């Protein structure tokens, strides 16, 4: 590995030249964010883990409000191997766990009159977004809020837990991972996704520096640690290496579009996921987290199509492949894997994810980890 080398021709036609991370000083984090690892051990090693892996997408987010300690607890109880937090930053520079900087859809902030004047419009990755933003709240203010189910119409069972849970800090999730590893007697991994790095740097933060600091504090900063850090932006992954991060990294991609940090070059994800590009990027990343349609395409009628060469190309470059996101509700499934016509009814997700196991993926991101764990057991037994 060449951890700080960035590809300059991926391939030459792409002419990928990554800009340096914005040199902005992050606000000082409060003292409660600087603690030692709970147990003081080296964070465990990634060993004796299942293959393929089941990655709990935002926790067991099909059953509990996403990105809550309760969702992660349930995911591990259901057999997930990894939990996935999404760190964003508060006004006072603390990493907290939310899917987006805007929190109107995942907390009760809209019902809090004391924060009505915080509603604003900002530009996030070129899009105009109106709502309440984590970086306009201190950690103490954010802790007064309570989480809620983002997809209430599709997940009424999860909505019954609205108002019960706080927004956790990234550090709290790191400590929880360690505690779950001890209590279950198996290694539980963590696969955080740094959200909207370009946006956060423009707001005056350095999320990569803080992620690296906490990963080191929790003894996970080594090649065999059960941690992968993800981003849709290559600059963020490069910045992690420059801050001294030594764990594994995953480049997230979509079928269409391109990374926001490379928008001025016009670089697309399609260009970055050719066989040649994968070989070049393998010098400093460890895997891809592609949108699942990049692995098995959808037909024009919405049915599941044929596998692409994505997995074979990545494996030839020595890279892992962990597609996202498998969700049980009909509305998210290929049309030929649905059951009935109700968008919220659970269809045949187990059959869908099995198709991906057959293609050879190394892991799958699931909102309902229990279904993916069961499908994996059946797949391995049949194999």
C-alpha positions in Angstrom: 0.0 0.0 0.0 1.0 3.6 -0.6 -1.4 5.2 1.8 -0.9 8.8 0.7 -0.5 8.3 -3.0 -3.3 9.5 -5.1 -3.9 8.3 -8.6 -3.0 10.9 -11.2 -4.3 8.9 -14.2 -7.2 6.6 -13.5 -6.7 5.9 -16.3 -5.1 8.7 -18.2 -8.3 9.6 -19.9 -9.8 10.5 -16.6 -6.9 12.8 -15.6 -7.8 12.5 -11.9 -5.9 15.1 -9.9 -7.3 15.4 -6.5 -7.3 18.9 -4.8 -5.7 19.1 -1.4 -8.1 19.1 1.5 -9.3 22.5 2.4 -7.0 23.9 5.1 -9.5 25.0 7.7 -9.1 24.7 11.4 -11.8 22.7 13.1 -13.4 24.2 16.2 -12.1 22.7 19.4 -14.1 19.8 20.5 -15.4 19.8 24.1 -13.5 18.0 26.7 -16.1 15.1 27.0 -15.1 14.1 23.5 -11.5 13.2 24.5 -11.7 9.9 26.3 -9.7 6.7 26.2 -10.9 3.4 24.9 -13.3 1.7 27.3 -11.2 -1.4 27.8 -7.8 -0.2 26.8 -7.2 -3.2 24.5 -6.1 -2.8 20.9 -9.6 -2.7 19.5 -9.6 -6.4 18.5 -8.6 -7.8 15.1 -10.8 -8.5 12.1 -10.8 -12.3 12.5 -13.2 -15.2 12.5 -15.8 -13.1 10.8 -18.3 -14.4 8.3 -17.8 -14.3 4.6 -19.8 -12.6 3.1 -20.3 -9.9 5.8 -23.6 -8.5 6.9 -23.3 -4.7 7.4 -26.0 -3.1 9.4 -26.9 0.0 7.4 -27.4 2.8 10.0 -28.1 -0.1 12.4 -31.2 -2.2 12.2 -32.8 0.8 10.6 -35.7 -1.2 9.3 -36.9 -1.7 12.9 -35.6 1.2 14.9 -34.9 4.9 14.0 -31.6 5.0 12.1 -28.3 6.0 13.7 -29.3 5.3 17.3 -27.6 3.1 19.9 -30.8 1.1 20.0 -30.6 0.4 16.2 -27.0 -0.8 16.6 -27.8 -3.0 19.6 -30.6 -4.7 17.7 -28.4 -5.1 14.6 -25.8 -7.0 16.5 -28.5 -9.0 18.3 -29.7 -10.0 14.9 -26.3 -11.2 13.8 -24.8 -8.3 11.9 -21.0 -8.2 11.7 -20.5 -4.5 11.2 -22.4 -1.4 12.3 -22.5 1.7 10.2 -22.5 5.2 11.7 -22.5 8.4 9.6 -20.4 11.1 11.3 -21.2 14.8 10.8 -20.1 17.7 13.0 -21.7 20.0 15.5 -21.1 23.7 15.9 -18.5 22.9 18.6 -16.7 20.4 16.5 -18.0 17.1 17.8 -18.7 14.2 15.5 -22.3 13.0 15.9 -24.2 10.3 14.1 -26.7 11.5 11.5 -27.2 10.5 7.9 -27.1 14.1 6.7 -26.1 17.5 8.1 -29.9 18.4 7.8 -31.8 16.8 10.7 -35.4 17.9 10.2 -36.4 14.4 9.0 -34.6 12.4 11.6 -35.2 14.3 14.9 -38.0 16.3 16.5 -36.2 19.6 16.0 -39.1 21.0 13.9 -41.4 20.6 16.9 -39.0 22.5 19.2 -40.0 26.2 19.3 -36.8 27.2 20.9 -35.0 26.2 17.7 -37.4 27.6 15.2 -35.0 30.4 14.3 -32.3 27.9 13.3 -34.2 26.8 10.2 -32.3 28.0 7.2 -31.2 27.2 3.7 -27.7 26.0 2.8 -26.0 24.6 -0.2 -25.0 21.0 0.3 -23.0 19.4 -2.6 -24.5 21.9 -5.0 -28.1 21.5 -3.9 -30.2 23.9 -2.0 -31.4 22.3 1.3 -33.8 23.9 3.8 -34.0 22.8 7.3 -32.0 22.5 10.5 -28.3 21.7 10.3 -26.2 19.8 12.9 -23.4 22.4 12.5 -25.7 25.1 13.8 -26.2 23.3 17.1 -23.8 22.6 19.9 -23.6 19.1 21.2 -25.4 20.1 24.4 -28.3 21.5 22.3 -28.4 18.5 20.0 -28.6 16.2 23.0 -31.9 17.8 24.0 -33.5 16.5 20.7 -34.9 13.1 20.2 -34.8 10.9 17.1 -37.6 9.8 14.9 -38.2 7.3 12.0 -37.4 8.9 8.7 -39.6 6.6 6.7 -42.7 6.6 8.9 -45.2 5.6 6.2 -43.2 2.5 5.3 -42.0 1.6 8.8 -44.8 2.3 11.3 -43.3 -0.2 13.7 -40.1 1.8 13.9 -42.1 5.0 14.3 -43.4 3.7 17.7 -39.9 4.4 19.0 -40.1 8.1 18.0 -39.0 10.4 20.7 -37.2 7.8 22.8 -33.5 8.1 21.7 -30.8 10.7 21.7 -28.5 11.5 18.8 -25.3 9.6 19.7 -21.8 10.9 19.2 -19.4 9.0 17.0 -17.4 8.3 20.1 -20.4 6.8 21.9 -20.8 4.4 18.9 -17.1 3.5 19.0 -17.5 2.7 22.7 -20.7 0.7 22.0 -18.9 -1.4 19.4 -16.2 -2.3 21.9 -18.8 -3.2 24.6 -20.8 -5.3 22.1 -17.7 -7.2 21.1 -17.0 -8.0 24.8 -20.6 -8.9 25.6 -21.2 -11.1 22.5 -17.8 -12.8 22.5 -17.4 -12.0 18.8 -15.6 -9.3 16.9 -18.1 -6.5 16.0 -16.8 -4.2 13.3 -17.5 -0.6 12.5 -17.8 1.0 9.0 -18.3 4.8 9.4 -19.1 7.0 6.4 -17.8 10.5 6.5 -20.7 12.6 5.2 -20.4 15.5 2.8 -16.7 16.3 3.5 -16.6 19.2 1.0 -19.6 20.8 2.7 -18.1 20.4 6.2 -14.7 21.8 5.2 -16.5 24.8 3.7 -18.2 25.3 7.0 -14.8 25.4 8.8 -14.5 21.8 10.0 -12.0 18.9 9.4 -14.0 15.7 9.9 -11.1 13.5 8.7 -8.8 14.8 11.4 -11.4 14.1 14.1 -12.3 10.7 12.8 -8.6 9.8 12.8 -8.1 11.1 16.3 -11.0 9.0 17.7 -10.0 5.9 15.7 -6.6 6.1 17.3 -8.0 6.7 20.8 -10.0 3.5 20.4 -7.0 1.5 19.2 -8.5 0.8 15.8 -5.8 2.5 13.7 -4.1 -0.5 12.2 -4.5 -2.7 9.1 -6.1 -5.6 10.8 -8.6 -3.6 12.9 -12.3 -4.3 12.3 -12.8 -0.8 10.8 -13.4 0.5 7.3 -13.9 4.3 6.7 -16.1 5.2 3.8 -16.7 8.3 1.6 -18.3 9.2 -1.7 -15.4 11.7 -2.0 -11.9 10.6 -2.9 -10.4 13.8 -1.3 -11.8 12.7 2.1 -10.1 9.3 1.8 -6.8 11.0 0.8 -7.1 13.4 3.7 -7.6 10.5 6.1 -4.2 9.1 5.0 -2.6 12.5 5.4 -3.8 12.7 8.9 -2.2 9.4 9.7 -5.1 7.0 9.4 -3.8 3.4 8.8 -7.0 1.4 8.8 -8.9 0.3 5.7 -11.0 2.5 3.4 -13.9 2.1 1.1 -14.8 4.3 -1.9 -18.6 4.7 -2.2 -20.0 5.0 -5.7 -23.3 5.4 -7.6 -24.2 4.3 -11.1 -24.7 7.9 -12.3 -23.0 11.1 -11.3 -19.6 11.6 -9.8 -17.8 12.6 -6.6 -18.6 16.2 -5.6 -15.0 17.0 -4.7 -14.0 16.3 -8.4 -16.9 18.1 -10.0 -14.7 20.8 -11.6 -12.8 18.1 -13.5 -16.1 16.5 -14.5 -15.0 13.1 -13.2 -17.7 10.4 -13.0 -18.1 7.3 -10.9 -18.3 5.3 -14.1 -14.8 6.5 -15.0 -13.5 5.6 -11.6 -14.9 2.1 -11.6 -13.5 0.8 -14.9 -11.2 -2.2 -14.5 -8.1 0.0 -15.2 -9.3 2.6 -12.7 -9.8 0.0 -10.0 -6.2 -1.2 -10.5 -4.9 2.3 -10.1 -7.1 3.1 -7.1 -6.1 -0.1 -5.3 -2.8 1.5 -4.5 -4.4 3.4 -1.7 -8.0 2.2 -1.1 -9.2 -1.2 0.0 -12.6 -1.6 -1.4 -15.7 -0.2 -3.2 -19.2 0.3 -1.8 -21.2 0.5 -5.0 -24.8 1.2 -5.5 -26.2 -2.3 -5.9 -27.4 -1.7 -9.4 -23.7 -1.4 -10.4 -23.3 -5.1 -9.5 -26.5 -6.5 -10.9 -28.2 -4.1 -13.2 -32.0 -3.5 -13.3 -33.9 -4.1 -16.5 -36.0 -1.3 -18.0 -39.1 -2.8 -16.4 -37.5 -2.7 -12.9 -36.8 -6.5 -12.7 -33.4 -7.7 -11.7 -31.1 -8.1 -14.6 -27.7 -9.7 -15.2 -24.5 -9.3 -13.2 -21.9 -6.8 -14.5 -18.2 -7.3 -14.3 -17.9 -5.0 -11.3 -17.1 -7.7 -8.7 -14.7 -9.6 -10.9 -12.9 -6.4 -11.9 -12.6 -5.2 -8.2 -11.4 -8.6 -7.1 -8.8 -8.7 -9.8 -7.5 -5.4 -8.3 -7.5 -6.9 -4.8 -10.4 -4.9 -3.7 -13.5 -5.9 -1.6 -17.0 -5.1 -2.8 -19.9 -4.3 -0.4 -23.0 -3.0 -2.3 -25.8 -0.9 -0.8 -28.6 -0.9 0.2 -30.8 -4.0 0.7 -34.2 -3.1 2.1 -37.2 -5.5 2.6 -40.0 -3.2 1.7 -41.6 -3.7 -1.8 -40.9 -0.1 -2.9 -37.1 -0.7 -2.7 -37.1 -4.2 -4.3 -36.8 -5.2 -8.0 -40.3 -5.5 -9.4 -40.0 -9.3 -9.7 -39.1 -9.7 -6.0 -42.1 -7.8 -4.6 -45.0 -9.4 -2.7 -48.4 -7.8 -3.5 -48.8 -4.1 -4.2 -48.4 -2.4 -0.9 -45.2 -0.4 -1.0 -44.5 -1.1 2.8 -45.0 -4.9 2.6 -41.9 -7.0 2.9 -41.1 -8.7 -0.3 -38.4 -11.3 -1.2 -35.3 -9.5 0.0 -33.7 -12.7 1.1 -33.9 -14.0 -2.5 -32.5 -10.7 -3.9 -29.5 -10.6 -1.6 -28.8 -14.3 -2.3 -28.4 -13.3 -6.0 -25.6 -11.0 -4.9 -24.0 -13.6 -2.7 -23.9 -15.8 -5.8 -22.1 -13.1 -7.7 -19.4 -13.1 -5.1 -19.8 -9.8 -3.1 -17.8 -9.6 0.1 -20.6 -8.0 2.1 -24.0 -6.4 1.9 -25.5 -3.3 3.6 -28.9 -4.2 5.0 -31.7 -2.2 6.8 -33.0 -5.5 8.1 -29.9 -7.5 9.2 -31.8 -10.5 10.4 -33.1 -11.2 6.9 -29.6 -10.9 5.4 -28.1 -13.1 8.1 -30.8 -15.8 7.5 -30.2 -15.6 3.7 -26.4 -15.9 4.3 -26.9 -19.0 6.4 -29.0 -20.6 3.7 -26.6 -19.6 1.0 -23.6 -21.0 2.9 -25.4 -24.2 3.8 -26.3 -24.7 0.1 -22.8 -24.0 -0.9 
